């Protein structure tokens, strides 16, 4: 198999310039897992922050009015 060299590149025909052994792939797998977990936690944080902002943006009068509307389920949190 002939090696192709791209202009300005040390990589030949898709072969990485470093040796790939089990420790390299373990580190790469660990890094990918950490990034996935980080993105999941950031997503959960965004969801909870949005829910908190939506809840606290409602005033007491509007909460009472929403609670008294017919056809709605019992509120989980009742206004004082």
mmCIF file of the N, C-alpha and C atoms, coordinates in Angstrom:
data_MODEL
# 
_entry.id   MODEL 
# 
loop_
_atom_site.group_PDB 
_atom_site.id 
_atom_site.type_symbol 
_atom_site.label_atom_id 
_atom_site.label_alt_id 
_atom_site.label_comp_id 
_atom_site.label_asym_id 
_atom_site.label_entity_id 
_atom_site.label_seq_id 
_atom_site.pdbx_PDB_ins_code 
_atom_site.Cartn_x 
_atom_site.Cartn_y 
_atom_site.Cartn_z 
_atom_site.occupancy 
_atom_site.B_iso_or_equiv 
_atom_site.pdbx_formal_charge 
_atom_site.auth_seq_id 
_atom_site.auth_comp_id 
_atom_site.auth_asym_id 
_atom_site.auth_atom_id 
_atom_site.pdbx_PDB_model_num 
ATOM 1   N N  . UNK A 1 1  ? 0.848   -1.174 0.000  1.00 0.00 ? 1  UNK A N  1 
ATOM 2   C CA . UNK A 1 1  ? 0.000   0.000  0.000  1.00 0.00 ? 1  UNK A CA 1 
ATOM 3   C C  . UNK A 1 1  ? 0.892   1.234  0.000  1.00 0.00 ? 1  UNK A C  1 
ATOM 4   N N  . UNK A 1 2  ? 0.659   2.118  -0.926 1.00 0.00 ? 2  UNK A N  1 
ATOM 5   C CA . UNK A 1 2  ? 1.469   3.324  -1.046 1.00 0.00 ? 2  UNK A CA 1 
ATOM 6   C C  . UNK A 1 2  ? 0.950   4.375  -0.081 1.00 0.00 ? 2  UNK A C  1 
ATOM 7   N N  . UNK A 1 3  ? 1.853   5.076  0.563  1.00 0.00 ? 3  UNK A N  1 
ATOM 8   C CA . UNK A 1 3  ? 1.480   6.116  1.515  1.00 0.00 ? 3  UNK A CA 1 
ATOM 9   C C  . UNK A 1 3  ? 1.311   7.431  0.775  1.00 0.00 ? 3  UNK A C  1 
ATOM 10  N N  . UNK A 1 4  ? 0.203   8.091  1.045  1.00 0.00 ? 4  UNK A N  1 
ATOM 11  C CA . UNK A 1 4  ? -0.037  9.402  0.458  1.00 0.00 ? 4  UNK A CA 1 
ATOM 12  C C  . UNK A 1 4  ? 0.243   10.445 1.513  1.00 0.00 ? 4  UNK A C  1 
ATOM 13  N N  . UNK A 1 5  ? 0.936   11.494 1.117  1.00 0.00 ? 5  UNK A N  1 
ATOM 14  C CA . UNK A 1 5  ? 1.231   12.580 2.041  1.00 0.00 ? 5  UNK A CA 1 
ATOM 15  C C  . UNK A 1 5  ? 0.547   13.833 1.518  1.00 0.00 ? 5  UNK A C  1 
ATOM 16  N N  . UNK A 1 6  ? -0.318  14.411 2.355  1.00 0.00 ? 6  UNK A N  1 
ATOM 17  C CA . UNK A 1 6  ? -0.992  15.652 1.993  1.00 0.00 ? 6  UNK A CA 1 
ATOM 18  C C  . UNK A 1 6  ? -0.036  16.807 2.222  1.00 0.00 ? 6  UNK A C  1 
ATOM 19  N N  . UNK A 1 7  ? -0.226  17.868 1.488  1.00 0.00 ? 7  UNK A N  1 
ATOM 20  C CA . UNK A 1 7  ? 0.637   19.032 1.624  1.00 0.00 ? 7  UNK A CA 1 
ATOM 21  C C  . UNK A 1 7  ? 0.525   19.605 3.032  1.00 0.00 ? 7  UNK A C  1 
ATOM 22  N N  . UNK A 1 8  ? 1.634   19.714 3.716  1.00 0.00 ? 8  UNK A N  1 
ATOM 23  C CA . UNK A 1 8  ? 1.659   20.294 5.055  1.00 0.00 ? 8  UNK A CA 1 
ATOM 24  C C  . UNK A 1 8  ? 1.171   19.368 6.149  1.00 0.00 ? 8  UNK A C  1 
ATOM 25  N N  . UNK A 1 9  ? 1.004   18.095 5.844  1.00 0.00 ? 9  UNK A N  1 
ATOM 26  C CA . UNK A 1 9  ? 0.485   17.151 6.823  1.00 0.00 ? 9  UNK A CA 1 
ATOM 27  C C  . UNK A 1 9  ? 1.487   16.034 7.056  1.00 0.00 ? 9  UNK A C  1 
ATOM 28  N N  . UNK A 1 10 ? 1.580   15.591 8.290  1.00 0.00 ? 10 UNK A N  1 
ATOM 29  C CA . UNK A 1 10 ? 2.455   14.462 8.607  1.00 0.00 ? 10 UNK A CA 1 
ATOM 30  C C  . UNK A 1 10 ? 1.677   13.157 8.653  1.00 0.00 ? 10 UNK A C  1 
ATOM 31  N N  . UNK A 1 11 ? 0.376   13.224 8.439  1.00 0.00 ? 11 UNK A N  1 
ATOM 32  C CA . UNK A 1 11 ? -0.459  12.030 8.490  1.00 0.00 ? 11 UNK A CA 1 
ATOM 33  C C  . UNK A 1 11 ? -0.464  11.351 7.125  1.00 0.00 ? 11 UNK A C  1 
ATOM 34  N N  . UNK A 1 12 ? -0.275  10.048 7.104  1.00 0.00 ? 12 UNK A N  1 
ATOM 35  C CA . UNK A 1 12 ? -0.220  9.339  5.835  1.00 0.00 ? 12 UNK A CA 1 
ATOM 36  C C  . UNK A 1 12 ? -1.370  8.367  5.733  1.00 0.00 ? 12 UNK A C  1 
ATOM 37  N N  . UNK A 1 13 ? -2.167  8.494  4.715  1.00 0.00 ? 13 UNK A N  1 
ATOM 38  C CA . UNK A 1 13 ? -3.241  7.571  4.362  1.00 0.00 ? 13 UNK A CA 1 
ATOM 39  C C  . UNK A 1 13 ? -4.110  7.159  5.547  1.00 0.00 ? 13 UNK A C  1 
ATOM 40  N N  . UNK A 1 14 ? -4.478  8.109  6.375  1.00 0.00 ? 14 UNK A N  1 
ATOM 41  C CA . UNK A 1 14 ? -5.376  7.816  7.487  1.00 0.00 ? 14 UNK A CA 1 
ATOM 42  C C  . UNK A 1 14 ? -4.717  7.165  8.681  1.00 0.00 ? 14 UNK A C  1 
ATOM 43  N N  . UNK A 1 15 ? -3.396  7.019  8.667  1.00 0.00 ? 15 UNK A N  1 
ATOM 44  C CA . UNK A 1 15 ? -2.696  6.424  9.808  1.00 0.00 ? 15 UNK A CA 1 
ATOM 45  C C  . UNK A 1 15 ? -2.236  7.552  10.718 1.00 0.00 ? 15 UNK A C  1 
ATOM 46  N N  . UNK A 1 16 ? -2.622  7.533  11.995 1.00 0.00 ? 16 UNK A N  1 
ATOM 47  C CA . UNK A 1 16 ? -2.214  8.627  12.895 1.00 0.00 ? 16 UNK A CA 1 
ATOM 48  C C  . UNK A 1 16 ? -0.707  8.600  13.132 1.00 0.00 ? 16 UNK A C  1 
ATOM 49  N N  . UNK A 1 17 ? -0.092  9.755  13.388 1.00 0.00 ? 17 UNK A N  1 
ATOM 50  C CA . UNK A 1 17 ? 1.354   9.821  13.581 1.00 0.00 ? 17 UNK A CA 1 
ATOM 51  C C  . UNK A 1 17 ? 1.809   9.254  14.928 1.00 0.00 ? 17 UNK A C  1 
ATOM 52  N N  . UNK A 1 18 ? 0.907   8.851  15.802 1.00 0.00 ? 18 UNK A N  1 
ATOM 53  C CA . UNK A 1 18 ? 1.266   8.248  17.085 1.00 0.00 ? 18 UNK A CA 1 
ATOM 54  C C  . UNK A 1 18 ? 0.783   6.800  17.098 1.00 0.00 ? 18 UNK A C  1 
ATOM 55  N N  . UNK A 1 19 ? 1.432   5.985  17.859 1.00 0.00 ? 19 UNK A N  1 
ATOM 56  C CA . UNK A 1 19 ? 0.990   4.581  17.919 1.00 0.00 ? 19 UNK A CA 1 
ATOM 57  C C  . UNK A 1 19 ? -0.307  4.463  18.710 1.00 0.00 ? 19 UNK A C  1 
ATOM 58  N N  . UNK A 1 20 ? -1.230  3.660  18.211 1.00 0.00 ? 20 UNK A N  1 
ATOM 59  C CA . UNK A 1 20 ? -2.496  3.444  18.905 1.00 0.00 ? 20 UNK A CA 1 
ATOM 60  C C  . UNK A 1 20 ? -2.403  2.153  19.676 1.00 0.00 ? 20 UNK A C  1 
ATOM 61  N N  . UNK A 1 21 ? -2.414  2.275  20.975 1.00 0.00 ? 21 UNK A N  1 
ATOM 62  C CA . UNK A 1 21 ? -2.409  1.085  21.819 1.00 0.00 ? 21 UNK A CA 1 
ATOM 63  C C  . UNK A 1 21 ? -3.604  1.153  22.749 1.00 0.00 ? 21 UNK A C  1 
ATOM 64  N N  . UNK A 1 22 ? -3.698  0.215  23.665 1.00 0.00 ? 22 UNK A N  1 
ATOM 65  C CA . UNK A 1 22 ? -4.873  0.155  24.536 1.00 0.00 ? 22 UNK A CA 1 
ATOM 66  C C  . UNK A 1 22 ? -4.973  1.356  25.462 1.00 0.00 ? 22 UNK A C  1 
ATOM 67  N N  . UNK A 1 23 ? -3.838  1.922  25.886 1.00 0.00 ? 23 UNK A N  1 
ATOM 68  C CA . UNK A 1 23 ? -3.912  3.081  26.781 1.00 0.00 ? 23 UNK A CA 1 
ATOM 69  C C  . UNK A 1 23 ? -4.411  4.321  26.042 1.00 0.00 ? 23 UNK A C  1 
ATOM 70  N N  . UNK A 1 24 ? -4.053  4.463  24.770 1.00 0.00 ? 24 UNK A N  1 
ATOM 71  C CA . UNK A 1 24 ? -4.534  5.609  23.992 1.00 0.00 ? 24 UNK A CA 1 
ATOM 72  C C  . UNK A 1 24 ? -6.044  5.527  23.798 1.00 0.00 ? 24 UNK A C  1 
ATOM 73  N N  . UNK A 1 25 ? -6.544  4.356  23.456 1.00 0.00 ? 25 UNK A N  1 
ATOM 74  C CA . UNK A 1 25 ? -7.985  4.234  23.247 1.00 0.00 ? 25 UNK A CA 1 
ATOM 75  C C  . UNK A 1 25 ? -8.747  4.328  24.567 1.00 0.00 ? 25 UNK A C  1 
ATOM 76  N N  . UNK A 1 26 ? -8.148  3.879  25.675 1.00 0.00 ? 26 UNK A N  1 
ATOM 77  C CA . UNK A 1 26 ? -8.801  4.008  26.978 1.00 0.00 ? 26 UNK A CA 1 
ATOM 78  C C  . UNK A 1 26 ? -8.925  5.471  27.375 1.00 0.00 ? 26 UNK A C  1 
ATOM 79  N N  . UNK A 1 27 ? -7.873  6.247  27.106 1.00 0.00 ? 27 UNK A N  1 
ATOM 80  C CA . UNK A 1 27 ? -7.911  7.674  27.423 1.00 0.00 ? 27 UNK A CA 1 
ATOM 81  C C  . UNK A 1 27 ? -8.946  8.366  26.544 1.00 0.00 ? 27 UNK A C  1 
ATOM 82  N N  . UNK A 1 28 ? -8.998  8.005  25.267 1.00 0.00 ? 28 UNK A N  1 
ATOM 83  C CA . UNK A 1 28 ? -9.960  8.605  24.352 1.00 0.00 ? 28 UNK A CA 1 
ATOM 84  C C  . UNK A 1 28 ? -11.389 8.239  24.751 1.00 0.00 ? 28 UNK A C  1 
ATOM 85  N N  . UNK A 1 29 ? -11.622 6.983  25.123 1.00 0.00 ? 29 UNK A N  1 
ATOM 86  C CA . UNK A 1 29 ? -12.951 6.567  25.574 1.00 0.00 ? 29 UNK A CA 1 
ATOM 87  C C  . UNK A 1 29 ? -13.355 7.306  26.839 1.00 0.00 ? 29 UNK A C  1 
ATOM 88  N N  . UNK A 1 30 ? -12.418 7.475  27.758 1.00 0.00 ? 30 UNK A N  1 
ATOM 89  C CA . UNK A 1 30 ? -12.697 8.186  29.004 1.00 0.00 ? 30 UNK A CA 1 
ATOM 90  C C  . UNK A 1 30 ? -13.025 9.652  28.725 1.00 0.00 ? 30 UNK A C  1 
ATOM 91  N N  . UNK A 1 31 ? -12.291 10.247 27.807 1.00 0.00 ? 31 UNK A N  1 
ATOM 92  C CA . UNK A 1 31 ? -12.532 11.650 27.463 1.00 0.00 ? 31 UNK A CA 1 
ATOM 93  C C  . UNK A 1 31 ? -13.908 11.821 26.832 1.00 0.00 ? 31 UNK A C  1 
ATOM 94  N N  . UNK A 1 32 ? -14.273 10.932 25.929 1.00 0.00 ? 32 UNK A N  1 
ATOM 95  C CA . UNK A 1 32 ? -15.584 11.006 25.284 1.00 0.00 ? 32 UNK A CA 1 
ATOM 96  C C  . UNK A 1 32 ? -16.690 10.826 26.314 1.00 0.00 ? 32 UNK A C  1 
ATOM 97  N N  . UNK A 1 33 ? -16.524 9.872  27.229 1.00 0.00 ? 33 UNK A N  1 
ATOM 98  C CA . UNK A 1 33 ? -17.524 9.653  28.275 1.00 0.00 ? 33 UNK A CA 1 
ATOM 99  C C  . UNK A 1 33 ? -17.667 10.886 29.162 1.00 0.00 ? 33 UNK A C  1 
ATOM 100 N N  . UNK A 1 34 ? -16.558 11.504 29.531 1.00 0.00 ? 34 UNK A N  1 
ATOM 101 C CA . UNK A 1 34 ? -16.614 12.703 30.369 1.00 0.00 ? 34 UNK A CA 1 
ATOM 102 C C  . UNK A 1 34 ? -17.318 13.848 29.648 1.00 0.00 ? 34 UNK A C  1 
ATOM 103 N N  . UNK A 1 35 ? -17.070 13.997 28.339 1.00 0.00 ? 35 UNK A N  1 
ATOM 104 C CA . UNK A 1 35 ? -17.739 15.052 27.582 1.00 0.00 ? 35 UNK A CA 1 
ATOM 105 C C  . UNK A 1 35 ? -19.241 14.805 27.469 1.00 0.00 ? 35 UNK A C  1 
ATOM 106 N N  . UNK A 1 36 ? -19.642 13.557 27.282 1.00 0.00 ? 36 UNK A N  1 
ATOM 107 C CA . UNK A 1 36 ? -21.068 13.221 27.208 1.00 0.00 ? 36 UNK A CA 1 
ATOM 108 C C  . UNK A 1 36 ? -21.753 13.505 28.546 1.00 0.00 ? 36 UNK A C  1 
ATOM 109 N N  . UNK A 1 37 ? -21.112 13.116 29.643 1.00 0.00 ? 37 UNK A N  1 
ATOM 110 C CA . UNK A 1 37 ? -21.676 13.362 30.972 1.00 0.00 ? 37 UNK A CA 1 
ATOM 111 C C  . UNK A 1 37 ? -21.767 14.863 31.234 1.00 0.00 ? 37 UNK A C  1 
ATOM 112 N N  . UNK A 1 38 ? -20.733 15.602 30.849 1.00 0.00 ? 38 UNK A N  1 
ATOM 113 C CA . UNK A 1 38 ? -20.745 17.051 31.038 1.00 0.00 ? 38 UNK A CA 1 
ATOM 114 C C  . UNK A 1 38 ? -21.886 17.695 30.260 1.00 0.00 ? 38 UNK A C  1 
ATOM 115 N N  . UNK A 1 39 ? -22.084 17.290 29.008 1.00 0.00 ? 39 UNK A N  1 
ATOM 116 C CA . UNK A 1 39 ? -23.183 17.841 28.215 1.00 0.00 ? 39 UNK A CA 1 
ATOM 117 C C  . UNK A 1 39 ? -24.547 17.483 28.809 1.00 0.00 ? 39 UNK A C  1 
ATOM 118 N N  . UNK A 1 40 ? -24.683 16.266 29.328 1.00 0.00 ? 40 UNK A N  1 
ATOM 119 C CA . UNK A 1 40 ? -25.943 15.869 29.957 1.00 0.00 ? 40 UNK A CA 1 
ATOM 120 C C  . UNK A 1 40 ? -26.212 16.714 31.203 1.00 0.00 ? 40 UNK A C  1 
ATOM 121 N N  . UNK A 1 41 ? -25.196 16.956 32.007 1.00 0.00 ? 41 UNK A N  1 
ATOM 122 C CA . UNK A 1 41 ? -25.378 17.768 33.215 1.00 0.00 ? 41 UNK A CA 1 
ATOM 123 C C  . UNK A 1 41 ? -25.692 19.224 32.877 1.00 0.00 ? 41 UNK A C  1 
ATOM 124 N N  . UNK A 1 42 ? -25.063 19.755 31.843 1.00 0.00 ? 42 UNK A N  1 
ATOM 125 C CA . UNK A 1 42 ? -25.364 21.126 31.423 1.00 0.00 ? 42 UNK A CA 1 
ATOM 126 C C  . UNK A 1 42 ? -26.809 21.206 30.920 1.00 0.00 ? 42 UNK A C  1 
ATOM 127 N N  . UNK A 1 43 ? -27.259 20.192 30.197 1.00 0.00 ? 43 UNK A N  1 
ATOM 128 C CA . UNK A 1 43 ? -28.646 20.155 29.729 1.00 0.00 ? 43 UNK A CA 1 
ATOM 129 C C  . UNK A 1 43 ? -29.632 20.103 30.879 1.00 0.00 ? 43 UNK A C  1 
ATOM 130 N N  . UNK A 1 44 ? -29.350 19.283 31.883 1.00 0.00 ? 44 UNK A N  1 
ATOM 131 C CA . UNK A 1 44 ? -30.230 19.205 33.065 1.00 0.00 ? 44 UNK A CA 1 
ATOM 132 C C  . UNK A 1 44 ? -30.250 20.532 33.809 1.00 0.00 ? 44 UNK A C  1 
ATOM 133 N N  . UNK A 1 45 ? -29.098 21.154 33.923 1.00 0.00 ? 45 UNK A N  1 
ATOM 134 C CA . UNK A 1 45 ? -29.026 22.445 34.607 1.00 0.00 ? 45 UNK A CA 1 
ATOM 135 C C  . UNK A 1 45 ? -29.843 23.496 33.864 1.00 0.00 ? 45 UNK A C  1 
ATOM 136 N N  . UNK A 1 46 ? -29.766 23.490 32.546 1.00 0.00 ? 46 UNK A N  1 
ATOM 137 C CA . UNK A 1 46 ? -30.545 24.454 31.755 1.00 0.00 ? 46 UNK A CA 1 
ATOM 138 C C  . UNK A 1 46 ? -32.038 24.214 31.911 1.00 0.00 ? 46 UNK A C  1 
ATOM 139 N N  . UNK A 1 47 ? -32.441 22.953 31.910 1.00 0.00 ? 47 UNK A N  1 
ATOM 140 C CA . UNK A 1 47 ? -33.860 22.629 32.073 1.00 0.00 ? 47 UNK A CA 1 
ATOM 141 C C  . UNK A 1 47 ? -34.383 23.088 33.433 1.00 0.00 ? 47 UNK A C  1 
ATOM 142 N N  . UNK A 1 48 ? -33.647 22.796 34.492 1.00 0.00 ? 48 UNK A N  1 
ATOM 143 C CA . UNK A 1 48 ? -34.089 23.186 35.829 1.00 0.00 ? 48 UNK A CA 1 
ATOM 144 C C  . UNK A 1 48 ? -34.054 24.705 36.018 1.00 0.00 ? 48 UNK A C  1 
ATOM 145 N N  . UNK A 1 49 ? -33.074 25.374 35.433 1.00 0.00 ? 49 UNK A N  1 
ATOM 146 C CA . UNK A 1 49 ? -33.005 26.827 35.527 1.00 0.00 ? 49 UNK A CA 1 
ATOM 147 C C  . UNK A 1 49 ? -34.192 27.474 34.817 1.00 0.00 ? 49 UNK A C  1 
ATOM 148 N N  . UNK A 1 50 ? -34.552 26.931 33.661 1.00 0.00 ? 50 UNK A N  1 
ATOM 149 C CA . UNK A 1 50 ? -35.719 27.450 32.944 1.00 0.00 ? 50 UNK A CA 1 
ATOM 150 C C  . UNK A 1 50 ? -37.004 27.231 33.706 1.00 0.00 ? 50 UNK A C  1 
ATOM 151 N N  . UNK A 1 51 ? -37.148 26.059 34.325 1.00 0.00 ? 51 UNK A N  1 
ATOM 152 C CA . UNK A 1 51 ? -38.351 25.789 35.117 1.00 0.00 ? 51 UNK A CA 1 
ATOM 153 C C  . UNK A 1 51 ? -38.432 26.717 36.325 1.00 0.00 ? 51 UNK A C  1 
ATOM 154 N N  . UNK A 1 52 ? -37.302 26.954 36.960 1.00 0.00 ? 52 UNK A N  1 
ATOM 155 C CA . UNK A 1 52 ? -37.281 27.853 38.119 1.00 0.00 ? 52 UNK A CA 1 
ATOM 156 C C  . UNK A 1 52 ? -37.639 29.278 37.705 1.00 0.00 ? 52 UNK A C  1 
ATOM 157 N N  . UNK A 1 53 ? -37.086 29.741 36.610 1.00 0.00 ? 53 UNK A N  1 
ATOM 158 C CA . UNK A 1 53 ? -37.389 31.097 36.130 1.00 0.00 ? 53 UNK A CA 1 
ATOM 159 C C  . UNK A 1 53 ? -38.860 31.224 35.758 1.00 0.00 ? 53 UNK A C  1 
ATOM 160 N N  . UNK A 1 54 ? -39.426 30.189 35.136 1.00 0.00 ? 54 UNK A N  1 
ATOM 161 C CA . UNK A 1 54 ? -40.842 30.238 34.765 1.00 0.00 ? 54 UNK A CA 1 
ATOM 162 C C  . UNK A 1 54 ? -41.731 30.259 35.999 1.00 0.00 ? 54 UNK A C  1 
ATOM 163 N N  . UNK A 1 55 ? -41.382 29.457 37.002 1.00 0.00 ? 55 UNK A N  1 
ATOM 164 C CA . UNK A 1 55 ? -42.211 29.408 38.223 1.00 0.00 ? 55 UNK A CA 1 
ATOM 165 C C  . UNK A 1 55 ? -42.166 30.735 38.971 1.00 0.00 ? 55 UNK A C  1 
ATOM 166 N N  . UNK A 1 56 ? -40.980 31.287 39.150 1.00 0.00 ? 56 UNK A N  1 
ATOM 167 C CA . UNK A 1 56 ? -40.874 32.514 39.934 1.00 0.00 ? 56 UNK A CA 1 
ATOM 168 C C  . UNK A 1 56 ? -41.295 33.756 39.161 1.00 0.00 ? 56 UNK A C  1 
ATOM 169 N N  . UNK A 1 57 ? -41.505 33.637 37.848 1.00 0.00 ? 57 UNK A N  1 
ATOM 170 C CA . UNK A 1 57 ? -41.987 34.790 37.098 1.00 0.00 ? 57 UNK A CA 1 
ATOM 171 C C  . UNK A 1 57 ? -43.502 34.957 37.263 1.00 0.00 ? 57 UNK A C  1 
ATOM 172 N N  . UNK A 1 58 ? -44.188 33.901 37.729 1.00 0.00 ? 58 UNK A N  1 
ATOM 173 C CA . UNK A 1 58 ? -45.622 33.987 37.967 1.00 0.00 ? 58 UNK A CA 1 
ATOM 174 C C  . UNK A 1 58 ? -45.876 34.676 39.303 1.00 0.00 ? 58 UNK A C  1 
ATOM 175 N N  . UNK A 1 59 ? -46.791 35.631 39.288 1.00 0.00 ? 59 UNK A N  1 
ATOM 176 C CA . UNK A 1 59 ? -47.140 36.299 40.537 1.00 0.00 ? 59 UNK A CA 1 
ATOM 177 C C  . UNK A 1 59 ? -48.148 35.477 41.327 1.00 0.00 ? 59 UNK A C  1 
ATOM 178 N N  . UNK A 1 60 ? -48.375 35.857 42.576 1.00 0.00 ? 60 UNK A N  1 
ATOM 179 C CA . UNK A 1 60 ? -49.320 35.121 43.430 1.00 0.00 ? 60 UNK A CA 1 
ATOM 180 C C  . UNK A 1 60 ? -50.740 35.169 42.883 1.00 0.00 ? 60 UNK A C  1 
ATOM 181 N N  . UNK A 1 61 ? -51.138 36.328 42.362 1.00 0.00 ? 61 UNK A N  1 
ATOM 182 C CA . UNK A 1 61 ? -52.500 36.459 41.829 1.00 0.00 ? 61 UNK A CA 1 
ATOM 183 C C  . UNK A 1 61 ? -52.693 35.541 40.624 1.00 0.00 ? 61 UNK A C  1 
ATOM 184 N N  . UNK A 1 62 ? -51.700 35.466 39.772 1.00 0.00 ? 62 UNK A N  1 
ATOM 185 C CA . UNK A 1 62 ? -51.834 34.598 38.609 1.00 0.00 ? 62 UNK A CA 1 
ATOM 186 C C  . UNK A 1 62 ? -51.832 33.124 39.025 1.00 0.00 ? 62 UNK A C  1 
ATOM 187 N N  . UNK A 1 63 ? -51.055 32.769 40.031 1.00 0.00 ? 63 UNK A N  1 
ATOM 188 C CA . UNK A 1 63 ? -51.068 31.386 40.526 1.00 0.00 ? 63 UNK A CA 1 
ATOM 189 C C  . UNK A 1 63 ? -52.446 31.025 41.071 1.00 0.00 ? 63 UNK A C  1 
ATOM 190 N N  . UNK A 1 64 ? -53.067 31.954 41.814 1.00 0.00 ? 64 UNK A N  1 
ATOM 191 C CA . UNK A 1 64 ? -54.408 31.693 42.340 1.00 0.00 ? 64 UNK A CA 1 
ATOM 192 C C  . UNK A 1 64 ? -55.413 31.532 41.208 1.00 0.00 ? 64 UNK A C  1 
ATOM 193 N N  . UNK A 1 65 ? -55.323 32.416 40.196 1.00 0.00 ? 65 UNK A N  1 
ATOM 194 C CA . UNK A 1 65 ? -56.224 32.350 39.062 1.00 0.00 ? 65 UNK A CA 1 
ATOM 195 C C  . UNK A 1 65 ? -56.047 31.034 38.298 1.00 0.00 ? 65 UNK A C  1 
ATOM 196 N N  . UNK A 1 66 ? -54.825 30.583 38.117 1.00 0.00 ? 66 UNK A N  1 
ATOM 197 C CA . UNK A 1 66 ? -54.577 29.307 37.445 1.00 0.00 ? 66 UNK A CA 1 
ATOM 198 C C  . UNK A 1 66 ? -55.113 28.143 38.265 1.00 0.00 ? 66 UNK A C  1 
ATOM 199 N N  . UNK A 1 67 ? -55.017 28.252 39.582 1.00 0.00 ? 67 UNK A N  1 
ATOM 200 C CA . UNK A 1 67 ? -55.490 27.170 40.445 1.00 0.00 ? 67 UNK A CA 1 
ATOM 201 C C  . UNK A 1 67 ? -57.013 27.070 40.429 1.00 0.00 ? 67 UNK A C  1 
ATOM 202 N N  . UNK A 1 68 ? -57.716 28.181 40.225 1.00 0.00 ? 68 UNK A N  1 
ATOM 203 C CA . UNK A 1 68 ? -59.172 28.188 40.251 1.00 0.00 ? 68 UNK A CA 1 
ATOM 204 C C  . UNK A 1 68 ? -59.808 27.859 38.910 1.00 0.00 ? 68 UNK A C  1 
ATOM 205 N N  . UNK A 1 69 ? -59.038 27.767 37.842 1.00 0.00 ? 69 UNK A N  1 
ATOM 206 C CA . UNK A 1 69 ? -59.604 27.482 36.530 1.00 0.00 ? 69 UNK A CA 1 
ATOM 207 C C  . UNK A 1 69 ? -60.189 26.079 36.507 1.00 0.00 ? 69 UNK A C  1 
ATOM 208 N N  . UNK A 1 70 ? -61.389 25.941 35.929 1.00 0.00 ? 70 UNK A N  1 
ATOM 209 C CA . UNK A 1 70 ? -61.980 24.610 35.832 1.00 0.00 ? 70 UNK A CA 1 
ATOM 210 C C  . UNK A 1 70 ? -61.230 23.761 34.804 1.00 0.00 ? 70 UNK A C  1 
ATOM 211 N N  . UNK A 1 71 ? -61.201 22.476 35.063 1.00 0.00 ? 71 UNK A N  1 
ATOM 212 C CA . UNK A 1 71 ? -60.558 21.559 34.134 1.00 0.00 ? 71 UNK A CA 1 
ATOM 213 C C  . UNK A 1 71 ? -59.069 21.396 34.358 1.00 0.00 ? 71 UNK A C  1 
ATOM 214 N N  . UNK A 1 72 ? -58.550 22.034 35.379 1.00 0.00 ? 72 UNK A N  1 
ATOM 215 C CA . UNK A 1 72 ? -57.126 21.877 35.658 1.00 0.00 ? 72 UNK A CA 1 
ATOM 216 C C  . UNK A 1 72 ? -56.984 20.949 36.859 1.00 0.00 ? 72 UNK A C  1 
ATOM 217 N N  . UNK A 1 73 ? -55.892 20.258 36.898 1.00 0.00 ? 73 UNK A N  1 
ATOM 218 C CA . UNK A 1 73 ? -55.622 19.341 38.009 1.00 0.00 ? 73 UNK A CA 1 
ATOM 219 C C  . UNK A 1 73 ? -55.290 20.156 39.257 1.00 0.00 ? 73 UNK A C  1 
ATOM 220 N N  . UNK A 1 74 ? -55.335 19.487 40.373 1.00 0.00 ? 74 UNK A N  1 
ATOM 221 C CA . UNK A 1 74 ? -54.963 20.146 41.629 1.00 0.00 ? 74 UNK A CA 1 
ATOM 222 C C  . UNK A 1 74 ? -53.514 20.605 41.538 1.00 0.00 ? 74 UNK A C  1 
ATOM 223 N N  . UNK A 1 75 ? -53.234 21.829 41.994 1.00 0.00 ? 75 UNK A N  1 
ATOM 224 C CA . UNK A 1 75 ? -51.853 22.301 41.924 1.00 0.00 ? 75 UNK A CA 1 
ATOM 225 C C  . UNK A 1 75 ? -50.959 21.546 42.895 1.00 0.00 ? 75 UNK A C  1 
ATOM 226 N N  . UNK A 1 76 ? -49.751 21.333 42.477 1.00 0.00 ? 76 UNK A N  1 
ATOM 227 C CA . UNK A 1 76 ? -48.784 20.666 43.354 1.00 0.00 ? 76 UNK A CA 1 
ATOM 228 C C  . UNK A 1 76 ? -48.384 21.608 44.476 1.00 0.00 ? 76 UNK A C  1 
ATOM 229 N N  . UNK A 1 77 ? -48.207 22.894 44.117 1.00 0.00 ? 77 UNK A N  1 
ATOM 230 C CA . UNK A 1 77 ? -47.849 23.918 45.100 1.00 0.00 ? 77 UNK A CA 1 
ATOM 231 C C  . UNK A 1 77 ? -49.017 24.881 45.180 1.00 0.00 ? 77 UNK A C  1 
ATOM 232 N N  . UNK A 1 78 ? -49.522 25.108 46.365 1.00 0.00 ? 78 UNK A N  1 
ATOM 233 C CA . UNK A 1 78 ? -50.642 26.015 46.521 1.00 0.00 ? 78 UNK A CA 1 
ATOM 234 C C  . UNK A 1 78 ? -50.139 27.386 46.954 1.00 0.00 ? 78 UNK A C  1 
ATOM 235 N N  . UNK A 1 79 ? -50.690 28.462 46.395 1.00 0.00 ? 79 UNK A N  1 
ATOM 236 C CA . UNK A 1 79 ? -50.262 29.818 46.800 1.00 0.00 ? 79 UNK A CA 1 
ATOM 237 C C  . UNK A 1 79 ? -50.772 30.114 48.202 1.00 0.00 ? 79 UNK A C  1 
ATOM 238 N N  . UNK A 1 80 ? -50.070 30.962 48.896 1.00 0.00 ? 80 UNK A N  1 
ATOM 239 C CA . UNK A 1 80 ? -50.452 31.326 50.269 1.00 0.00 ? 80 UNK A CA 1 
ATOM 240 C C  . UNK A 1 80 ? -51.464 32.441 50.268 1.00 0.00 ? 80 UNK A C  1 
# 
